[in-house]
Amino acid sequence: MSTDSSFDVIVVGSGGGALTAAYLAQKQGLRTVVVEKTGYCGGTSAYSGGACWLPGSQVQQRANISDSTDGAREFLGALLVDPDTTKVEAFLAEAPRLVETLEADDAFVFEWLPFPEYYDGPGRVPWGRSIQPANIKRAELPEDVAALVRPPVELDRAGLPGRNTLSGGQSLIARLLLAFTRDGGTVLTGHAVDVITTDESGRATGVEAATTDGRVTLLADKGVIVASGGFEHNPAWREQHGVPGSSAWSMAPDGTNTGEPIAAAVAIGAATDLLDQGWFCPGLEHPDGHGSFTLGFRSGVIVDASGNRYANECLPYDRFGKEMAKAGAGVPRRIPSWFVFDNREGGALPAIAMPEGNRADHLAAGTWVEAPTLEELATRLGLTDLVATVERFNGFCETGVDEDFGRGADEYDTFFAGGDGPNKALVGVVQGPFTAARFVLSDLGTKGGIVTDEAGRALTSAGADGAVIPGLYATSNSAANAFGAFYPGPGAPLGTAMVFASLAVQDILAR
């Protein structure tokens, strides 16, 4: 706990975007404080794989892949619908500069991460253009820094400490914290920001936060950057704005991301947009009600309440999540869905779930159901069309062509697959006993929030008539995302968060 109450820059939140802003501001000599609601730093970023969608950088060049800024522009141009082209161009220009700036510091090392992008089209890079931070050992960090890094999701939910090797999002948060605190930055945990203060001109001048010792006020001479995540853990907001899914199923750490900093920005005039959007994913439901981000289905089928498939199970997770969310006349219930798989992997889930949990616990709770035959499984769950669905799917596995949804036709479909048939993404459901795992609609966070311009400055309305709120900036899931309703590839949430954090700091320095 610092005794200081006045800084040049206040950063609300401590995920990848927030800590990028804090590091860059402190590096330039601005007295910067990170104000975090919980006792750990990192938020959902610490749970992530750490992929950063930052096109055209020196990291991709070192890896000799076909990425470039022009290629990313072509890719986004073919994908996005009615984007703010000024913001997209700002993102594309800043991404390689940001990576160069970070790697100029010995605290940062990035490497190319083979992971296909989520849409096919012009400008797509085979096996992806995402990068990630290299692993770092806990022993390489000062003890106080290591203690701040939120553990990975499977350990955090169990109340256990982090590992000795920090990878992915753990490494990103650790490296940013290391560099920020090394350069003299301040971290305040246990501070829940719910007010942004202003002066008589309407300029943001600081924040008020609730702590266990009472309310505190922190002043910012140059700027307040809101980067505290979305509102995925606020059930009332989700219902109000029509965000599908449930707070209980979100991947955000418990006790985080209820939207108070966004509301504080709105209270001083900030506009919001995209409030019905999220970064979605199928979620393995757990006995305690949590959901687990799940991808990389190696076999099995996902069916609705009638026992019918409704999408390619190997779709990128956000795209499959949106298929789960579809509802209306003639559409059987898809939340929950059932993932039906056989015993070829000894009863383990043939997919990557973070975390998966214990099979016995799932069976005891009924989140997984096992039966010796598909007929009995269908009867127990009321999946009237399941047997016919699996028979049809097994036929596709023999021919190698999914005539219904094209599973295995895209490089993303086959990235995690390992089947030995004519299409390695099509593996039959044939070996009893059979298991059905209950799946819900999870998310990696909401992606709607404060409307910002190409410099990350908060605006009073969307469009050309939006006025800048002096001193107030936003990024990460606290801001309406520049990619709109789309999730272009792995690391898009972190990539946009980090870039607009950098642009916000540059704007502060220019004033």
C-alpha positions in Angstrom: 0.0 0.0 0.0 1.5 3.3 -1.1 1.1 6.4 0.9 1.0 8.5 -2.3 -2.4 9.7 -3.5 -1.3 11.8 -6.5 0.1 10.4 -9.8 0.5 11.4 -13.4 -1.4 8.5 -14.7 -3.9 6.1 -13.1 -4.5 2.8 -14.7 -7.7 1.0 -13.6 -7.3 -2.8 -13.9 -4.3 -5.1 -14.2 -4.8 -7.3 -17.3 -2.6 -7.3 -20.4 -3.9 -4.0 -21.7 -3.8 -2.2 -18.3 -0.2 -3.3 -17.5 1.0 -2.4 -21.0 -0.3 1.1 -20.5 1.2 1.3 -17.0 4.6 0.0 -18.2 4.8 2.4 -21.1 3.7 5.4 -19.1 6.2 4.6 -16.3 9.0 4.0 -18.8 8.5 7.5 -20.1 8.9 9.0 -16.6 5.2 9.4 -15.8 4.4 8.5 -12.2 1.9 5.7 -12.7 -0.3 3.6 -10.4 -2.1 0.4 -11.2 -5.4 0.2 -9.3 -6.7 -3.4 -9.0 -10.0 -4.5 -7.5 -8.8 -7.9 -6.2 -5.7 -9.2 -4.5 -4.1 -10.5 -7.7 -3.0 -8.9 -10.9 -3.8 -10.3 -14.4 -7.5 -10.8 -14.5 -8.7 -13.0 -17.4 -5.4 -12.3 -19.2 -3.6 -14.4 -16.6 -5.9 -17.3 -17.4 -5.3 -17.0 -21.2 -2.8 -18.7 -23.4 -1.1 -15.4 -23.8 -1.6 -15.2 -27.6 -1.3 -11.7 -28.9 -2.7 -10.8 -32.4 -0.1 -8.2 -33.2 0.4 -8.4 -37.0 3.5 -7.4 -39.0 6.0 -7.4 -36.2 9.7 -8.4 -36.0 8.6 -11.6 -34.2 6.8 -12.9 -37.3 9.7 -11.8 -39.5 12.1 -13.8 -37.4 9.9 -16.8 -37.8 9.8 -16.3 -41.6 6.1 -16.6 -41.9 4.0 -14.7 -44.5 2.6 -12.1 -42.2 2.6 -8.4 -42.9 0.7 -5.3 -42.1 -0.7 -5.2 -45.6 -1.8 -8.9 -45.3 -3.6 -8.1 -42.0 -5.3 -5.1 -43.5 -6.6 -7.3 -46.3 -7.7 -10.0 -43.8 -9.6 -7.5 -41.7 -11.0 -5.7 -44.7 -12.6 -8.9 -45.9 -13.9 -9.8 -42.5 -15.1 -6.7 -40.5 -18.5 -5.2 -41.2 -18.7 -1.4 -41.2 -15.6 -0.9 -39.1 -14.1 2.4 -37.8 -11.3 2.3 -40.4 -9.4 5.1 -38.6 -9.2 2.9 -35.5 -8.3 -0.2 -37.6 -5.5 1.6 -39.3 -4.2 2.9 -36.0 -4.2 -0.6 -34.7 -2.3 -1.9 -37.8 0.3 0.8 -37.7 1.0 0.6 -33.9 1.1 -3.2 -33.5 4.6 -3.7 -34.9 5.9 -0.6 -33.2 4.6 -1.8 -29.9 6.3 -5.2 -30.2 9.6 -3.5 -31.1 9.2 -1.2 -28.1 8.6 -4.1 -25.8 11.4 -6.3 -27.1 13.8 -3.4 -26.7 13.5 -4.1 -23.0 15.2 -7.3 -21.7 12.1 -8.1 -19.7 10.2 -9.1 -22.9 10.8 -12.0 -25.2 8.1 -13.0 -27.8 7.9 -16.0 -30.1 5.6 -17.0 -33.0 2.7 -19.2 -31.9 1.4 -21.7 -34.6 -2.4 -21.4 -34.2 -4.7 -20.9 -37.1 -6.8 -17.8 -37.5 -10.5 -18.1 -37.1 -11.7 -17.2 -40.6 -10.7 -18.2 -44.1 -10.2 -15.4 -46.6 -7.7 -13.1 -48.3 -4.8 -12.1 -46.1 -5.0 -15.2 -43.8 -1.6 -16.6 -42.7 -1.3 -20.4 -42.8 -1.1 -21.5 -39.2 -1.7 -18.0 -38.0 0.2 -14.8 -37.2 -0.2 -14.7 -33.4 2.7 -14.3 -31.0 3.1 -15.1 -27.3 5.6 -14.3 -24.6 8.3 -16.9 -23.8 8.0 -18.8 -20.5 9.6 -17.3 -17.4 10.6 -19.0 -14.2 9.1 -17.8 -10.9 12.6 -17.6 -9.5 13.5 -15.0 -12.1 10.9 -12.6 -10.5 11.2 -10.6 -7.3 9.1 -12.3 -4.6 6.6 -9.5 -4.4 6.0 -9.5 -8.1 5.6 -13.3 -8.3 3.1 -13.1 -5.5 0.9 -10.6 -7.5 0.4 -12.8 -10.5 -2.9 -14.5 -10.6 -2.5 -18.4 -10.7 -3.8 -20.3 -13.8 -7.5 -20.9 -13.8 -7.5 -24.6 -12.6 -5.3 -23.6 -9.6 -7.0 -20.3 -8.9 -10.5 -21.8 -8.7 -9.1 -24.4 -6.2 -7.4 -21.7 -4.1 -3.9 -23.0 -4.9 -0.8 -21.0 -5.8 0.7 -20.7 -9.3 3.4 -22.9 -10.8 7.1 -22.4 -10.9 7.1 -22.0 -14.7 4.9 -19.2 -15.9 3.7 -19.6 -19.5 1.2 -17.9 -21.8 -0.9 -15.2 -20.1 1.0 -15.9 -16.8 4.2 -14.9 -18.5 2.8 -11.8 -20.1 1.5 -10.5 -16.8 4.6 -11.4 -14.9 6.9 -9.7 -17.5 4.8 -6.5 -17.5 4.7 -6.4 -13.7 8.4 -7.0 -13.5 9.2 -4.1 -15.9 6.6 -1.8 -14.4 7.7 -2.2 -10.8 11.4 -2.2 -11.7 10.9 1.2 -13.2 9.3 2.6 -10.1 5.6 1.9 -10.8 3.0 1.5 -8.0 0.5 -1.3 -7.7 -2.5 -1.0 -5.4 -4.6 -4.1 -5.0 -7.9 -4.3 -3.1 -9.1 -1.0 -4.6 -12.5 -1.2 -6.4 -12.8 1.9 -8.5 -16.4 3.1 -8.8 -16.1 6.9 -9.4 -14.0 9.0 -11.8 -13.6 12.5 -10.6 -13.6 15.6 -12.8 -12.8 19.3 -12.5 -15.1 22.2 -13.4 -14.2 21.8 -17.1 -15.2 18.1 -17.2 -11.6 16.8 -17.4 -11.0 13.5 -15.6 -8.8 14.2 -12.6 -8.7 10.9 -10.7 -10.7 8.1 -9.2 -12.4 7.1 -6.0 -12.1 3.5 -4.8 -13.6 1.3 -2.1 -11.1 -0.6 0.1 -11.3 -2.6 3.2 -10.1 0.4 5.1 -12.7 2.8 3.6 -12.9 5.0 0.6 -9.8 6.6 -1.0 -9.3 9.2 -3.6 -6.4 9.1 -6.1 -5.5 12.0 -8.3 -4.2 11.9 -11.8 -2.4 15.0 -13.2 -2.4 13.7 -16.8 -4.8 10.9 -17.4 -7.0 8.0 -16.2 -7.0 4.9 -18.3 -9.8 2.5 -17.7 -8.7 -1.1 -18.6 -10.5 -3.1 -16.0 -12.3 -5.6 -18.2 -15.9 -5.9 -19.1 -19.1 -6.6 -17.2 -19.4 -10.4 -17.6 -19.9 -10.9 -13.9 -22.8 -8.5 -13.7 -26.0 -10.5 -14.3 -28.3 -7.5 -14.4 -26.2 -5.8 -17.1 -26.0 -9.0 -19.1 -29.8 -9.3 -19.0 -30.3 -5.6 -19.8 -28.0 -5.6 -22.8 -28.9 -9.1 -24.1 -25.5 -10.7 -23.6 -26.1 -14.5 -24.0 -24.8 -16.9 -21.5 -24.4 -16.5 -17.7 -22.1 -14.8 -15.3 -21.6 -18.2 -13.6 -20.2 -19.6 -16.8 -17.8 -16.8 -17.7 -14.1 -17.4 -17.6 -13.4 -14.2 -15.8 -12.0 -14.8 -12.3 -14.5 -14.7 -9.5 -15.0 -11.3 -7.9 -13.9 -9.4 -11.1 -15.5 -7.6 -14.0 -18.8 -6.3 -12.7 -18.6 -3.0 -14.7 -18.3 -0.3 -12.1 -15.4 1.5 -13.9 -17.5 1.5 -17.1 -20.4 2.9 -15.2 -18.2 5.6 -13.7 -17.1 6.7 -17.2 -20.7 6.8 -18.3 -21.5 9.0 -15.2 -19.1 11.7 -16.5 -20.5 11.6 -20.1 -18.8 8.6 -21.9 -20.8 6.8 -24.5 -20.9 3.0 -24.8 -21.3 0.6 -27.7 -21.4 -3.1 -28.5 -22.9 -3.9 -25.1 -24.5 -7.1 -26.4 -21.2 -8.6 -27.6 -18.8 -11.0 -26.0 -15.8 -13.2 -26.8 -17.8 -16.5 -26.7 -16.8 -20.2 -26.3 -18.4 -23.5 -25.6 -18.0 -24.2 -21.9 -17.8 -27.5 -20.1 -20.2 -27.1 -17.1 -18.8 -28.1 -13.7 -20.6 -29.4 -10.7 -20.1 -26.1 -8.9 -21.7 -24.2 -11.8 -18.6 -22.8 -13.4 -17.9 -23.2 -17.1 -14.6 -24.1 -18.6 -13.3 -22.7 -21.9 -13.1 -25.7 -24.2 -11.6 -26.1 -27.7 -9.8 -28.6 -29.8 -12.5 -31.3 -30.0 -10.7 -34.5 -31.3 -13.8 -36.7 -31.6 -17.4 -36.8 -30.5 -20.5 -34.7 -31.5 -22.3 -31.8 -29.8 -26.0 -32.0 -29.9 -29.0 -29.9 -29.0 -32.0 -30.8 -26.7 -33.4 -33.1 -29.5 -30.1 -34.9 -30.0 -29.2 -33.2 -33.3 -25.9 -31.6 -34.4 -26.3 -27.9 -35.2 -22.7 -26.8 -36.2 -19.2 -28.0 -37.0 -17.8 -28.9 -33.6 -14.3 -28.0 -34.7 -15.3 -24.4 -35.5 -13.2 -21.7 -33.7 -14.6 -21.4 -30.3 -16.2 -17.9 -30.7 -18.0 -18.9 -33.8 -19.3 -22.1 -32.2 -20.4 -20.1 -29.2 -22.5 -17.9 -31.4 -24.1 -21.0 -32.9 -25.0 -22.1 -29.4 -26.5 -18.8 -28.7 -29.0 -18.9 -31.6 -32.6 -19.3 -30.5 -36.0 -18.8 -31.9 -38.9 -20.5 -33.6 -38.0 -23.9 -34.8 -34.6 -23.9 -33.1 -34.3 -26.6 -30.3 -32.7 -25.5 -27.1 -28.9 -25.4 -27.4 -28.0 -24.2 -23.9 -27.2 -26.6 -22.5 -25.9 -28.8 -25.2 -24.5 -32.3 -24.8 -21.1 -33.4 -26.0 -21.4 -37.1 -26.7 -18.2 -39.1 -27.0 -17.0 -42.7 -26.8 -14.4 -44.5 -24.7 -11.5 -44.3 -27.2 -9.5 -42.1 -24.7 -10.4 -44.1 -21.7 -13.3 -41.9 -20.6 -11.3 -38.6 -20.7 -12.8 -35.7 -22.5 -11.5 -35.7 -26.1 -11.0 -32.0 -26.1 -9.0 -29.3 -24.2 -11.0 -27.9 -21.3 -9.5 -25.5 -18.9 -10.0 -27.0 -16.4 -11.6 -30.3 -17.2 -12.3 -31.5 -13.6 -12.6 -35.0 -12.3 -14.6 -37.6 -14.2 -16.0 -39.1 -11.0 -17.1 -35.8 -9.7 -18.8 -35.0 -13.0 -20.6 -38.3 -13.0 -21.7 -37.9 -9.4 -23.1 -34.4 -10.1 -24.8 -35.4 -13.4 -22.8 -32.9 -15.5 -21.5 -36.0 -17.2 -23.8 -39.0 -17.9 -22.5 -42.5 -18.9 -24.3 -45.4 -20.5 -23.2 -48.7 -22.0 -25.1 -48.0 -25.3 -26.1 -44.9 -27.2 -29.7 -46.0 -27.0 -29.6 -45.9 -23.2 -27.8 -42.6 -23.1 -30.4 -41.1 -25.4 -33.2 -42.4 -23.2 -31.7 -41.1 -20.0 -31.2 -37.6 -21.4 -34.3 -37.4 -23.6 -32.2 -36.9 -26.8 -34.7 -38.5 -29.2 -32.6 -38.1 -32.3 -29.2 -39.0 -30.9 -28.9 -42.5 -32.2 -29.8 -41.4 -35.8 -27.5 -38.4 -35.5 -24.5 -40.5 -34.5 -25.2 -43.1 -37.1 -25.2 -40.4 -39.8 -22.0 -38.8 -38.4 -20.2 -42.2 -38.3 -21.0 -42.6 -41.9 -19.3 -39.2 -42.6 -16.3 -40.5 -40.8 -16.0 -43.4 -43.2 -16.3 -41.3 -46.3 -14.2 -38.4 -44.9 -16.9 -35.8 -45.8 -19.2 -34.1 -43.3 -22.1 -33.4 -45.6 -23.9 -31.4 -42.9 -21.4 -28.9 -41.6 -18.1 -29.5 -43.4 -16.1 -30.5 -40.3 -12.4 -31.0 -41.3 -12.5 -28.8 -44.4 -10.6 -25.9 -42.8 -7.1 -25.8 -41.3 -8.4 -24.8 -38.0 -10.6 -27.9 -37.9 -7.6 -30.2 -38.3 -5.2 -28.3 -36.1 -6.1 -30.3 -32.9 -7.3 -33.5 -34.7 -5.6 -36.8 -34.8 -7.9 -39.3 -36.5 -6.5 -41.9 -38.8 -9.4 -42.0 -41.3 -9.8 -40.2 -44.6 -10.5 -36.9 -42.7 -8.6 -36.7 -39.4 -11.2 -34.4 -37.9 -13.9 -37.0 -38.3 -13.6 -39.8 -35.7 -16.5 -42.1 -35.2 -18.4 -42.5 -32.0 -18.4 -46.3 -31.8 -16.6 -47.6 -28.6 -18.8 -48.0 -25.5 -19.4 -47.0 -22.9 -20.6 -43.6 -24.1 -20.5 -40.3 -22.2 -22.4 -37.1 -22.6 -20.9 -34.0 -21.0 -23.1 -31.0 -20.4 -22.0 -27.8 -22.2 -23.1 -24.3 -21.7 -22.2 -20.9 -23.3 -19.1 -19.5 -21.7 -17.2 -16.4 -22.6 -13.8 -14.8 -22.2 -15.4 -11.6 -21.3 -17.8 -9.0 -22.8 -16.4 -6.8 -25.5 -18.6 -3.8 -25.3 -17.9 -0.7 -23.3 -16.7 2.9 -23.6 -16.6 4.4 -27.0 -13.1 5.5 -27.9 -11.2 7.1 -30.8 -8.0 6.0 -32.5 -6.0 7.4 -29.6 -8.0 5.5 -27.0 -9.7 8.7 -25.8 -13.2 8.3 -24.3 -15.9 10.0 -26.4 -19.3 11.3 -25.5 -21.0 9.6 -28.5 -20.2 7.2 -31.3 -19.6 8.7 -34.8 -18.1 12.0 -36.0 -20.0 14.1 -33.5 -18.5 12.4 -30.4 -16.6 14.9 -28.3 -13.4 13.9 -26.4 -13.6 13.7 -22.6 -10.3 15.2 -21.6 -8.0 13.0 -19.5 -10.1 9.9 -19.9 -9.0 6.8 -21.9 -10.2 3.2 -22.2 -8.9 0.0 -23.6 -9.2 -3.8 -23.1 -12.8 -5.1 -22.6 -13.7 -1.8 -20.9 -13.8 -0.3 -24.4 -16.0 -1.1 -27.4 -13.7 -3.3 -29.4 -12.3 -2.1 -32.7 -13.1 -5.5 -34.4 -16.8 -5.2 -33.6 -18.7 -8.4 -33.5 -15.7 -10.4 -34.9 -12.9 -12.4 -33.3 -10.3 -12.6 -36.1 -7.8 -14.9 -34.6 -6.1 -16.1 -31.4 -4.9 -13.1 -29.3 -7.3 -10.5 -30.7 -8.6 -9.5 -27.2 -5.0 -9.0 -25.9 -3.7 -7.5 -29.2 -6.3 -4.8 -29.3 -6.1 -4.1 -25.6 -2.3 -3.7 -25.7 -2.2 -1.5 -28.9 -4.8 1.0 -27.7 -3.1 1.1 -24.3 0.0 2.1 -26.1 -1.8 4.7 -28.2 -3.4 6.1 -25.1 -0.1 6.6 -23.4 1.3 8.3 -26.5 -1.6 10.7 -26.5 -1.0 11.5 -22.8 2.6 12.2 -23.5 1.8 14.5 -26.4 -0.4 16.8 -24.2 
